[in-house]
């Protein structure tokens, strides 16, 4: 193994993703010096994969895949651990004319049995003919694939050792499928997003040229999982398509030692890294002020934030803590996107930091209009809720906000966000009904997200199916969750609000809160306090539960799953019996 990471500066003329397909992009990157670097949880360099070596390895594995006699476009399921072999195999599929399917590599988010069931659903849904995983995952993958008609199941090493080489067919072309990305299932059943080469390359070019303004001398760092669109498209495909070196820290290692992310940024003088709000918050909790002063983060020019609702308060605390390191809060870049659009839809301006929208919560709930707080006659801050401006759509992409009748809404009117543009998916894999639900014949995609427009920018307020409608009022779950997270017994991201139907057919608010307090009396006091605060702030009754399990359910990408928390709640409660359900409005 190389003892030094790949360089930041390249002898190759820079190109910002202007290629027709992934194979063409790698062919070009391979003529330079840059590539991928893998680090362990203690900061040690554990693997180096130049783009030149990646191309050579991928073409060799492509010949092995050709030896399986698969039809062009056949699905190859890959457990997407943070590992060089995943990247080798993904590009091997590109050179072999096959469609890779990314599978999650995260057992800790659920039980082993549930993980095996999830793998089987994905293998069956994608009709994969090959399934490959790292050694640690192969027993689980084998169990998941029992009785399925696979041509091959094993590791990358076993593929190279057991299958004869044959000449590989031409690489995947612009009009063909680049890969299938399964959604994490936050609000709907998992579905395989079909991403074509043309849609992907359009998105990569727009991200690199317009969203991030990637330039020679940039370097990326990522701890995001490879099976999530931000980690995969943003930090596997984008660096390669721009010939940028990238340094990887495994997601599990980041969770144990989040400060290693910042140390890696400081050590490599990286300029670009992204994360959801909870990633920045985890660093804030674990990093001591004295440690922050030892870091040099002056080079960090793009600190992207996305993948979930953006929490500006967490980012402010991160920026305050890291100020001695030279980190600038102006480096924060809010973005919005989804797997159905390859990755990105919009970016906030570079170098401007986070722009917070402070709006009247009651007016938003009752009239679906985001009235700026400055326009309130009494300046009552108790009525304020905050959202983050996610910037303008990428070039050639259109965004509309529509009401329930499908009519476009003017600025500041909240509705469902629709997107149209060259990066939008062709549909869900072999699921025409699900495709028709969200994708119109004229190309408009119903994102299922709620938000509003202002001066051409997009502001996201939540997911349509997460919205609570209590007594005809719209209640945003994050507003209820914010009250819980302000309590000393509750950590950020440890509350999930949702609604259920009572025996009388009445929509009722419920909030599951993970609490660090074990004393029964203090737990009961917390419940009463939260119910009182919610009644005071929102005028609604809310059943507050403190589940005994260690953590609230999350999706495979690490997002809080309100749908999962709701399902967990319904499984453990008989809604037809308890008198506590006979709540009435104040």
N, C-alpha and C positions, 0 to 999 in steps of 0.2 A: 504493500500500500504506500502511496505517496505520503510523505511526512509533512508536506506543506499544502495548505489550501490553494485552490485555483486563484489566480490574480484578479484584482479588480479591473485593471486596465488591460485592454485587448489590442492586439496588432491588427485586428480585422476592422474594416470600415463599418460603422454602426448602421444597422437597419432596424427600424421600429415596427417589426411585425408585418411588413408589406410582402407577404408570401401567399401563395394560393392554397397551401395545405401544410400540415405539420411536418411531413417528411421533407418537403422543400426547405422549411425553416431549419430543421436539424441539419440537413446537408450543408447549409450555409454556416450555422453556428459551429459545426465540427471543424471548420477550417481555421478557427481561432484558438485562443488559449484558455478561455473561461469554462465554467462548469459548476457542478454541484458538490457541496461539502456537507458531511454529516457529523454531528457532535453528540456526545453522550451527556448524561445528566450532570456530570461534573465539569463539563466544558472541554473534555478531551476530543480531539479530532479522531473519529472512528472510521471514516471513509471518504474518499475523494473520487469523483466521477467527472472527468472532463467531458465536454460535449463531443470531442473527437472519439473518446473511448465509448461514450454512450452510443454513438452511431454505429461503431464497429460491433459492439456487443448486441445491439438491437438487431442488426442485420444478420448476425450469426444465429440468434434465437428465432428470427423470422424464418430462416431455412429449416429450423427444427419444427416450427409450427406448420410449415408447408408439408413436412413429412407426415402430418396427421391426416392429410387429404381432405381438409375442410373446404366447404364452398365459400366463395367470396362473400364477405359480409357476415360470416358466422360469428356468433358471440363467444368471447373469451372472458370469463369472469376472473377478476383479479382482486384479491384481498389487499386493500390499499393501505398497508402499513407504511410508516416513514422509513423506507428502506430503499437502497439503490436498485434492488431487483424489481420492485414495482415499476420504477421509471424505465428500466431496461425492457420489461415485458410490455408495458404500454406502447413504447415506440416500436417494439418488435411487431405488434399488431398492425401498426401503421404501415410498416414495410411489407407485411404479409397479406395485406388486403383484408384484415379481419377487424371486427368491431369490439373493442374492449368494453367491459362492464365493470365499473368500480364498486367493490363491496366494502362495507364498513369494517374497520379493524379495531373495534372498541367493545370489549367484553364487560368492562367495569360499569357501564351505564345500565346494565340489566343483568339478570342471572345468565349463567352459561346456557341453560336450557332455552331461555328466550332468545339468546343470540343465535343458537343453532336453528331455531324456528325461523328467525329473520333471514338467515343465509339461505335456507331452503326456499322461502318465498321468493327471494330474489333470483336464485338459480332457476326456479320453475318459471317465473314471470318472464325472464329474459331468454328462456330456452337456450341457455348456455350449453355449448358442446365441450368446453374445456374449462377447468377450474384450477387456479394456481394460487398458492398462498405461501407465506414464510413458514418455516418448520414449526414454529410455536402454534400456528393456526391450522395446520393440516389435519390434526385429529378431529377438530370441530368441523372443518369443511368436509371431511370424509363422512362424518356422521350426518351432516346436513344433506349430503348428496346421495345418501343410501337409495339404491334402486333407480336413480336417475341415469339416463342413457348418455353418459359422458364418454368422449373419446380419450380424454386424459385428465387425471387429477393428481396433483403433486406439487413439488416445489420447482423453482426455476432450475436448480441444479439437476433435479431428476428429469426435467424436460430435456436438458442438454445431454444427459447421459443415457437416456432410454429411447430416444426417438431419432431415427435416421434423418440426416439432412437431405433436403430436396431444393431445387431452385425455387426461390420465392417469386410470386407473381409481382406485377407492378404495384407500387405503393398506392394507398388510398388517394383518390383524386378529389378535386374541389367539390364535386356534386355528391360525393359519397358520405356515409356516416363516419364521423370522427370517433365517437364513443357514445355510450348510453350512461347517463348520470341519474341515479335514483334519488328522488327527493327524500328529505329527512323525515317527512311525515308529521310536521308540527300540527297541521290543521286538517289534513286529508290523508287518505290512504297513500302509501308509497306508490309512486308511478315512475316509470322509466322515461326520462327526458331524452329524446333523440336529438343529438347535437350534430349537425352536418359540418363538414370541413369549412364550407363557405360562411356559415353563420359564426362559427368559432373564430375564424381568421378575421372576420369583420370586427368582432368584439375585441380581439386581442389588439388589432391595429388601433381601434378607438381608445382603448384603455392606455396603451403605451404612448400614443401620440398626443391625445387630448386630455385624458383623465389624469395621468401621472407625469406627462412630459418627460419620459425616461430619456436619458442622455448618456453619452460616454462617461465612464467614471462612476456610474451608479452601482450599488451593490445591495442585495436584498437579504433579509433574514426572516425566517418563518418557523413558527411552532404549530401552525394550523394543520389539522389532519388532511391527508391527501384525498380522503373520500368525501370531503366537503368542497363545494364549488369554489369558495374563496381560497382555500388552501391549495387546491389542485390547479384551477385555471389561473388564479392569481399568482401562485408561487412555484408552480412546476412548469406550466406552459408559457406564461408571460416572460419569465427570465430567459428561457431558451429562445423564444421568438425575438428577443432583443439582445441576445448574446451577452447577458448579464450574469455574473457569478452570484450564486445564492447559497446561503448557509442554513442548514436545517437543524432544529432541535426537536426531538420527538414530543408529541403532545403530552404523553404521560410524564415525561421528564420535566416538561414545563410546569405541569400541575404540581409536581413535588417540589420543584425549585424554580419558581417563576423568575427569580432574580437572574437566572442564567440567560434568559432572553436579553436582558439589558446588558449583561456582561459581554454577551456575544456581539451585540450592536456596538458596544464601546471598543471591543478588541479588534473587530474587522473594519471599524469606521463605516458601517453600513448606512445607507441613505434612505432605504425604503423598508417599511414593515407594517403589517396590518394586524388587527385583532378586533374581536367584539369588545364591548364595554367591560364585560366581566374579566377579560384578560388584563386590562389596565388596572382594574380594581384589585385583582389578586396580587399584582406587583406592589400596589400601594400598601396592602395589608402585611406583606412579608418583608418588604425592604426597609431597613433602618436608615434614618437620615444620614448616619455616618457612612453607610455603604453608598448612598447616592452621591456623596461628595467625591468618591473614588472613581466614579464613572466619567467618561467623556462622550457625551451624546450630541455634540455640536453638529455632527455631520448628518444627523437624522432629519431629513427635510420633509418626508412624507410619512406621517404616523396615521395610517388609515384606520377608520372606525366604521364597522358595518356588521352585517350578518344577523343582527337583532336590533331591537329598539335601542337607540343611542341615549345614554344617560350622561348629560353634561356635567352634573355634579361630581361624578366619579372621575371624569377627565380633568376637571379643575384640580382635584386633590392630587392626581397623578402629576400634573404639571407643576404644582406647588412643591411636591416632594422632590421632583427631579430637577428643579431650577438650578441647584448647585452644580449639576452635571453639564449644564449648558443646553439642556433640552428646552426648546421653545414651544410654547403652547400654540403658536401660529403654525406649527407643523401638523396639527390635527387636520385631517381631511375626512369629512363625512361622505359616505357614498351609499347608494341604494342599488340593489340588484337581486337577481334570483337565478336559479339553475335554468329555468325556462327561457332565459335571455342569455344563455351561455354563462355569463357572470354579471356584468355591470350594466346598469341603465343610466345612472347619473353620478356625477362627482361635484362636490363643492369646489370652489376656486382654491388653487394651491396658495399657500402662504398666508391665508386669511384666518385660519383657526376655525373653531366651532361657532356658528351663528345660531343663537337660541331664539326660538319663537315663544314668547310668553302670552298666552291667550286666556280668555275668560272660560273657565271650565263649564259653568252653568249654561252660558250661551251656546257653547259647542254642543253640549248634551241636548239642549232643548230645541235649538234652531239649526244645528249642523253647520254653523258658521264660526270660523276661528277669529273672534273679535280680539284685536290686540289689547293687552292689559292697559296700555297707556290711554285707551279710549274709555276706560271705565270711569263713571262719574265720581265714585267714592274711593277709587284706588285700593280696593279691598284685596290684599294679597292672598287671603284665604281662598279666594275663588280662582287662583291662578294655576294653570297647568302648563308644562313646558314641553316643547318638541324641538327637534333639530332640523335645520334646513339642509337638505341633502343635495343641493346644487341643481344644475341644469342638465337635461338629457344629453347624451352623447350625440355627435353629429349624425344626421340621417335617421334619428330615432324620434318618434312622436310620443307624447304622453298626454292623455286626457283624463280628467276626473269627471265621473258620471254619476247621476243619481240612480235610484232603483229602477227607473223607467228607461235607463240607457241614454239619457240626455246629458250633453256636456254641461258642466257647471262653471260659473265664473270664478275668478280668484277668491280665495278664502272660504269658499263653500266646500265642505267636506263630503267626500263620496268615495266610490271605488275607483282605483287607479287602473287604467288601461294603457298598454304599451304596443307600439307597432314600429318595426324596423328590421334591418338586415340580420340582427343577432338573435331574433326570436326563433324558438325551436320549430321544427317541422311537425311535432306532435309527440304524444306519449306512445311508447313502443307497443304496437299491436293492441291499442286500446282506443279505438275510434270514438267510442261514446265519451270517455273522459276527455279526449281531445276536443270534441264538439262543445263540451261544457265550458271550455276556457278560450278556445281559439276560433275566431270567426273566419269565414271564407275570405274576407278582405284583409286578413292578417292581424287584426286587433286581438291582443291577448288580455284576458281578464286576469289580473295578478292576484286578486283576492285580498289585496292590501287596501287600507283606507288612508286617505290623506287629502291634501289640498294643494293648489298651486298659488304661488305668489311671485309676480314679476318674472315668470318663466322658470322659477325653481320649484322643486318638489319637496313637500313636507309630509313625512309619514307619521300617521297617528296610531296605527295598529293593524291587526289582522281582522278582516270582516267577520270571520267565524269565532274570533275571540271576544268580540264586543258583547257586553252585557246589556240587555234591554229590560230594565226594571220599571214597571208601572209606566211604560211608554217612553222612558228616558234612556238615553244612551250613556252607559257608564264604561269608561275605558278601564280595563283590568289593571293596567300599570299604575293608575291613580290610586286604586285600593292597595296595591302591592307597595307603593311608595310609603304609605302610612305605616305598614308593618315594618318596612326596612328602616324606618326612623327610630324604632324602638331598640334599646341597648341589647335586648336578648336575641335580636334577629339580624342575620347578616344579609348583605346585598345578594339578590338572586335567590333568597330562601322563602319566597312567598309566591303562591299561584292563585289568582282569582278567576272564578268562572261562575256559570249559572247552571241551575238544574230546575226541573219542573217539580213542584210540590204535588201531593195527591189531589189537590184542587185545581191543578193545571196552571198554577201561578208560577211565574219565573222568579226564582229566588237566588240571591247572591251568596256565594260560598267562597271562603278563602282558606287554603291549606298553608300553614306556616311552619317551617322547620325552625324549632326553637332550641337554643343552647341550654336552657334552664331545665333542670330535672326535678326540682321540688314541686310537688303537686299543687300546693297553695299558690306558689308564685306563677305557675303555668295558668292556673285558673284566673289569677289576677290579670295576666297578660291578655287572655281571651276577653275578659270584661272591658279592659282598657281599649282594646282594638275595636270592639263592637261599639263602644261609646264614641270613639273618635270618628268612626265611619258614619254613625248616625248623625253626629254633629256636622260633619263635613258634607255628606251627600244626602242626608235625609232618608236613608234606607237602612233596613235591618240586614245584617250579614251574619251568617253562621260561620264562625271561625273554628277551624280544626287544627290541632297540633299533632300531626301524625307521628307515630313512634318510630317509623323507619328512618334510616340515617339521612336520606336525601330525597328531594322531590324528583319525580321522573323527568328525564330529559330526552331529547331526540338524539339520533346517532351523531349529529354534528355538535352536540353539547348545548343546544338551546333549551331553555325551560319549556317543558311541554304542558301547557295548560290542559290540552285535551287528555294527556296521560294522567294528570292529577285528577281531572274530572272522572275519568274511567275508574281510577283507583278508589275515589270517594264513593262512586255508585256501587262498586263491587262490595264495599264493606258496610253499606247502609241500606236499611229497609225503609224506603221513603213512604211506605204506606202506613207506617205505624206511629212514629214518635210524635208526641204532642208538640215538640219543639218546632215542628215544621209549620204549625198553624200560626205563622207570623202575620202581622198586619202592619200596614204602613203607618207612620206617625201622623 
